[in-house]
């Protein structure tokens, strides 16, 4: 069993870290990261394999307890927990303890309604994994809202103020195509461009 670190160097030169554990070898585990769905996996594809380094930190760990402890320790050392806003890619604090958290349904609904990303919600609730978050959302029958639903009041306000699609897009940061689909689906009339005076 091993503890490994994935280091991603951004074009700015800044480095971001991910600490992981594996019962096999780090090289085998790394191959699954390349095509996986975790935050770090997506970042590997975003920045490219040439900007990604795998480093084995601890080898030949004998027990799961020691493996969990080493993972937690190295997440602290590398400051790789996403909740600390240091650019890390770990969504939990490591080990198994943080995955059994109880989530209040009202707080979870409020986080979804506020338009927080899945990563932000994972961090908010103590660094739970995405799969744990999805299980809680399914249990409480909470559906993920798209960006337009989150900003619906603001979008409607801009439409009634006679803003055209490009202006609404610039004001909200939502792409024109996403806004256009949302407006059509909700029968909201919005001008495609400003009228010439």
N, C-alpha and C positions, 0 to 999 in steps of 0.2 A: 504494500500500500504506500502511496506517495502523496505529497503535497506539491503542487506546482503553481507557477505564476505565469500569466499571460500578460505581456507588456505590449501595448499598442502606442506607437509614436505617431502623433498627429502632424500634419504639415507645418504647424507652428513650432514644432519641436517638443511640445508638451507630451509627457508620458502619462498614460492611464493604466491602471493595474486591475487584474482579476486574480483572485486566489481560489484554487479548486482542490478537491481531493479525489483520489481514484483508488480503486482496489486492484487495478491492473497497472499499466504503465502510463505515464503522462503523455507519451507519444500517441498511444492508442486513444486516450481520452481527447487529445487535441484534435484528432481527425473528426470526431463527432461534433466538436465545436464549429468546425468549418461549415457544416451544413445544418447546424441546430437553430433553435428559436429563442435561446436566451439572449439577454441584452448584449453580453460579450460576444456572442456568436454573430449577431447583426453588425456589431462594430468591427469585427474582423473582416466581414465582407465589405463594409463601408470603406474602411481605410486600406484594405488589401493585405494580402499575405506577406508582401515584401516589407510592410511596416509593422509586422507582428512578430514577437519573439516569445518562445516557450522556454521557461527556465524551471528545472526541477529544484525544489527547495529542500525537501526532506525525503529520504528513501527508507525502505525497509521498516516501516511502521508496523507494529505487531497487532495492535488492538484497535477496534472502532473508536473507543473512548480516547485513545491517544491521537488518532487521526482527526477526530472532531476538535480536540483541544489545539492541535497544531494548526488546523485551519483557522480557528478563531484567533489564535495568537498572530498568525501572519496577516490576517485581514486588518488587525490593529496596527501591526508594524508597517504595512504598505499603505495604510489608510485607504483601502480599496472599497469600503462600503459606500454605496451611492448616496446614502442619507447624510453623509458628512460633507457633501458638495465639493469634494476634492477631485472629482472626475473619475472616481472608481466605478467598477462595473459589477461589484457584488451587491445583490439585492437582499441578502441576509447577512447576519453577523457570523455565520458559519456554524458548523455542528448541527445538531438536531433539535436543540431546545427551542429555538425561536420559531420553529414551524408549527408549534401547537398552540398558537395564540388564539384568544377568543376575540371576535370582532363584533362590535355593537352594530346592529343593522341600520340604526338611524345615522350613526357617524359615517358608515359606508355609503349610504344613499346620499348624504350631504357632500361627500368627497366626489362622487360620480356627478352629481348635479352641478358642482362647482367647476366641472370640466378638467379635473386633475387627470393626468395621464396614468396609465396602468403602473408605470414605474414609480410615479410620485405616490400613488396609493399604496403600493408595496412598501415603500420607505416609511410612509406615514404610520402604517400599522406594524412597526417594529422590524421591518426588513423581511416580511414574508415573501415566499416565492410566488411567481405569477400563477402557477397551477393551484396553489393554496387560495389565492385571491379569487380565481375563477370558481373554485368550489364553493367559497362563501357567497359569491354573487349568485350562483345557481341555487344554493340553499335558501337565500333570502329573496329569490326571484327579482334580482336587481339587474336591469339591462344596461349595458354600456351605451351612453349617448354619443351621437356623432357631434362633431365640432359645431355644426349649425344649430343643433338642438340646444346645446349649451348656451349659445349666443343669440338665441331666437329673439328675445326682447330687443336687443340692440339692433339686430338686422331689420326687424319690423319698424323700429323707430327711424332708421336711416331711409327705408323705403318710403315711409310716410312723409319724410322731409325731402322727397324727390331726388335722393341720391341715385346715380346710375350704378350699374353692376361693378365697374372698375373702381369707383369711389368707395363702394361698400367693401370690396375686396381689400383695398388699401387701408381702410379704417379698421377692419377686423383681422386682417392677416390670413383670411380664408381664400383659397383659390377661387377664381371666377367659375370654373367648371363645377366645383363643389357647391358654390352658392346657387348657380343656375339650376342644378338638379334639385336642390332643396326647395327653391322658390317654385319650380314647376310642380313638384310633389305636393306642396302645401298651398298651391293656387295663390301665390303671392306675386303680384304684378310688379315687375321691376324693369326699368329701361336698360337696354344693353349699352347705350352710350348717351352722353349728354346731348340735349337738343341745341342746335346752333341758334344763336341769337341774331 
